[in-house]
């Protein structure tokens, strides 16, 4: 059932506010134009410059940038040595790529349940799903909050597993005052426009492991190398190269790298504003009994990508879909992150069934992603708060 605007049909704001939006300024435009005027549009110097900047930001020894966050996960799965017959444990509350990366290499995704309060993967549930086939864990920093890296690393070390941190949401987040990107065996980033920084598209894998780094380089570019130590035959000349492994065309252009280098200069500015918005939301919504605020572990200084409102349906006369529609009628356009991955028809055809992760499934039924992005004004934020309060008051039990 669709819910119209209430109280005479007058919404809290006249113009729509959407759940996410990129922020670009003149420095970003200039950075792109500079690359367009240069000798290289791809495979040029901006690749190394961006990778160096990511290493400096995170403290990781190595960074390999690539075409998108999905490619980053695929490359990480390849570097971890996952293959047919292996299993990879991840969360169902994520974009499909976190699980698909196992399928790409012939492995099987296994879904662990979430923590009820943080909504991140539950380390105890991870432990319950480990067997002799398990080779890796993909732990997603959902909304930007770091997963419990101490416990997950301990579990992975005890069981000889590779920990891949899916940091698509969490660039700029600190865990125990250490930047995300330098802690797990590999960490992946995404630079889609709704993320904290953007290159239009783009991704990266960061690691401190030189062996993984070399494998990532090959995976990114067709498995082709000119490096003399990797060549199996004598070169015919300076043009010579070899394909020494299976790889893909997951390269990032210099155009995108130029934009990302400029965007990284604004990361602290983006993080500060997002934290201000989250604080405004938290103070407002902690006063309501109709919604539940996501909890944050003390170890995580979070650069929040998403703000999740969980509805307390026992206090409301409407369900999540109706609340969602009511917000839209108030010109607050939201989203839902995420549908549990194994709900999708493709996964159902692979034999996955509903009921695997009860906490994750209950969460999905209750959540809405409300607007959060750097360009939001205080007035925008207040409009979202007013809309949530207005609907809560009107439909309270």
Secondary structure as UniProt FT lines:
FT   TURN            7..9
FT   STRAND          17..18
FT   HELIX           26..36
FT   HELIX           45..58
FT   STRAND          62..66
FT   HELIX           69..79
FT   TURN            80..81
FT   TURN            84..85
FT   STRAND          87..91
FT   HELIX           97..104
FT   TURN            105..106
FT   STRAND          108..112
FT   TURN            116..118
FT   HELIX           123..128
FT   TURN            132..133
FT   STRAND          134..140
FT   HELIX           142..144
FT   HELIX           149..158
FT   TURN            159..160
FT   STRAND          162..166
FT   TURN            168..169
FT   TURN            171..172
FT   STRAND          174..175
FT   TURN            176..177
FT   STRAND          178..179
FT   TURN            180..181
FT   STRAND          186..190
FT   TURN            193..194
FT   STRAND          203..207
FT   HELIX           210..220
FT   TURN            222..223
FT   STRAND          224..225
FT   TURN            228..230
FT   TURN            238..239
FT   STRAND          242..243
FT   HELIX           254..264
FT   TURN            265..266
FT   HELIX           267..285
FT   TURN            286..287
FT   STRAND          291..293
FT   TURN            298..299
FT   STRAND          300..301
FT   STRAND          307..311
FT   HELIX           313..315
FT   HELIX           320..329
FT   TURN            330..331
FT   STRAND          332..333
FT   HELIX           341..343
FT   HELIX           345..349
FT   TURN            350..351
FT   TURN            354..355
FT   HELIX           358..366
FT   STRAND          367..370
FT   TURN            374..375
FT   HELIX           378..395
//
